[in-house]
Amino acid sequence: MDRLEKEVHDLEERIKVVEMDTDIMDKKIGKEELEQMSRNKIEILKQISCFENEQENKKREINELVEGVLKLELEEEKFWLEINEYEQELYQLEEKKSIYDKNIQNLESEISRLNEINVLNDIFKIAAFDEVGTINGLKMGKLKNEGNVSKNF
């Protein structure tokens, strides 16, 4: 305990010495130095005020930029949703187009098959023998050894 009391006593004495030194320094500092320090203090306070104003402006600017970024993120999200909808619609249209193309191809093959069919050949049996032709058994024309071919009705 004595040791602590001694340390406390030593510290109290050091504090007294420092206080005396500061009193001596205060007396040494002249009136001009005090005025210069006062002017410096005012200048520093002005600079601090300017920096605080600049800091507020920067904070406002940051807030505006953050709001702008948030708006752009919303617009980007809407943009991608629209792109997805467009791609879905495009995919559906491409599917329909391929179905229609297949139908057209089938119809074109059916048309060409039908164009190859001669309906008259199926309805009328037409044949030719020498110079005499027959349509469903009806002979028309001349035979070499006969005169006129009779018409069978």
C-alpha positions as CSV (number, residue, x, y, z in Angstrom):
1,M,0.0,0.0,0.0
2,D,2.8,2.3,0.7
3,R,4.1,1.9,-2.7
4,L,0.8,3.0,-4.2
5,E,0.6,6.0,-1.9
6,K,4.1,6.9,-3.0
7,E,3.2,6.7,-6.7
8,V,0.1,8.8,-6.1
9,H,2.2,11.4,-4.3
10,D,4.8,11.4,-7.2
11,L,2.0,11.9,-9.7
12,E,0.5,14.8,-7.8
13,E,3.9,16.5,-7.7
14,R,4.4,16.0,-11.4
15,I,0.9,17.5,-12.0
16,K,1.9,20.5,-10.0
17,V,5.1,20.9,-12.0
18,V,3.2,20.6,-15.3
19,E,0.7,23.2,-14.1
20,M,3.5,25.6,-13.2
21,D,5.1,25.0,-16.6
22,T,1.8,25.8,-18.4
23,D,1.4,29.0,-16.3
24,I,4.9,30.0,-17.3
25,M,4.2,29.3,-20.9
26,D,0.9,31.2,-20.8
27,K,2.8,34.2,-19.5
28,K,5.5,33.9,-22.2
29,I,2.9,33.8,-25.0
30,G,2.4,37.3,-26.0
31,K,-0.7,39.2,-27.0
32,E,0.2,39.0,-30.7
33,E,0.6,35.3,-30.6
34,L,-2.8,35.0,-28.9
35,E,-4.4,37.1,-31.7
36,Q,-2.6,35.0,-34.4
37,M,-3.8,31.9,-32.7
38,S,-7.3,33.4,-32.6
39,R,-7.2,34.2,-36.3
40,N,-5.9,30.7,-37.1
41,K,-8.7,29.3,-35.0
42,I,-11.3,31.3,-37.0
43,E,-9.7,30.3,-40.3
44,I,-9.7,26.6,-39.2
45,L,-13.4,26.9,-38.1
46,K,-14.2,28.4,-41.5
47,Q,-12.4,25.5,-43.2
48,I,-14.3,23.0,-41.0
49,S,-17.6,24.6,-42.0
50,C,-16.7,24.4,-45.7
51,F,-15.7,20.8,-45.3
52,E,-19.0,20.0,-43.5
53,N,-20.9,21.7,-46.3
54,E,-19.0,19.8,-48.9
55,Q,-19.6,16.6,-46.9
56,E,-23.4,17.3,-46.9
57,N,-23.3,17.9,-50.6
58,K,-21.4,14.7,-51.2
59,K,-24.0,12.8,-49.0
60,R,-26.8,14.3,-51.0
61,E,-25.0,13.3,-54.2
62,I,-24.4,9.8,-53.0
63,N,-28.1,9.5,-52.0
64,E,-29.2,10.7,-55.5
65,L,-26.8,8.1,-57.1
66,V,-28.1,5.3,-54.9
67,E,-31.7,6.3,-55.9
68,G,-30.6,6.3,-59.5
69,V,-29.0,2.8,-59.1
70,L,-32.2,1.5,-57.5
71,K,-34.3,2.9,-60.4
72,L,-31.9,1.4,-62.9
73,E,-32.1,-2.0,-61.2
74,L,-35.9,-1.9,-61.3
75,E,-35.8,-0.9,-65.0
76,E,-33.3,-3.8,-65.6
77,E,-35.6,-6.2,-63.9
78,K,-38.6,-5.1,-66.0
79,F,-36.4,-5.3,-69.1
80,W,-35.5,-8.9,-68.4
81,L,-39.1,-9.8,-67.7
82,E,-40.1,-8.3,-71.1
83,I,-37.2,-10.1,-72.8
84,N,-38.4,-13.4,-71.2
85,E,-42.0,-12.7,-72.3
86,Y,-40.8,-11.9,-75.8
87,E,-38.7,-15.1,-76.0
88,Q,-41.6,-17.2,-74.9
89,E,-43.9,-15.6,-77.5
90,L,-41.1,-16.0,-80.1
91,Y,-40.8,-19.7,-79.2
92,Q,-44.6,-20.2,-79.4
93,L,-44.6,-18.5,-82.8
94,E,-41.8,-20.6,-84.1
95,E,-43.6,-23.7,-83.0
96,K,-46.7,-22.5,-84.8
97,K,-44.7,-21.7,-87.9
98,S,-43.1,-25.1,-87.9
99,I,-46.6,-26.7,-87.6
100,Y,-47.8,-24.5,-90.5
101,D,-44.8,-25.3,-92.6
102,K,-45.4,-29.1,-92.0
103,N,-49.0,-28.6,-93.0
104,I,-48.1,-26.7,-96.1
105,Q,-45.6,-29.4,-97.1
106,N,-48.2,-32.1,-96.6
107,L,-50.8,-30.1,-98.6
108,E,-48.2,-29.5,-101.4
109,S,-47.5,-33.2,-101.6
110,E,-51.2,-34.0,-101.7
111,I,-51.7,-31.4,-104.5
112,S,-48.9,-32.9,-106.6
113,R,-50.3,-36.4,-106.0
114,L,-53.8,-35.1,-107.1
115,N,-52.3,-33.4,-110.1
116,E,-50.9,-36.7,-111.3
117,I,-54.3,-38.3,-111.4
118,N,-56.2,-37.9,-114.7
119,V,-59.9,-38.0,-113.8
120,L,-60.9,-38.5,-117.5
121,N,-58.9,-41.8,-117.7
122,D,-60.8,-43.1,-114.6
123,I,-64.2,-42.0,-116.0
124,F,-63.7,-42.9,-119.7
125,K,-61.8,-45.8,-121.0
126,I,-60.0,-44.4,-124.0
127,A,-58.0,-46.7,-126.3
128,A,-56.6,-46.5,-129.8
129,F,-56.1,-49.4,-132.2
130,D,-54.7,-48.5,-135.6
131,E,-56.8,-45.6,-136.9
132,V,-59.8,-46.5,-134.8
133,G,-60.2,-45.1,-131.4
134,T,-62.6,-46.3,-128.7
135,I,-64.2,-44.4,-125.9
136,N,-66.0,-46.7,-123.4
137,G,-66.3,-49.3,-126.2
138,L,-67.6,-46.7,-128.8
139,K,-65.5,-47.1,-131.9
140,M,-64.7,-44.0,-133.9
141,G,-62.7,-43.8,-137.1
142,K,-62.0,-46.1,-140.2
143,L,-60.7,-49.6,-140.3
144,K,-58.4,-50.4,-143.2
145,N,-60.5,-53.2,-144.5
146,E,-63.9,-51.7,-143.7
147,G,-65.5,-48.5,-144.9
148,N,-67.0,-46.5,-142.1
149,V,-67.1,-47.8,-138.6
150,S,-70.7,-47.8,-137.4
151,K,-71.6,-45.8,-134.5
152,N,-73.0,-47.9,-131.7
153,F,-75.4,-46.1,-129.6
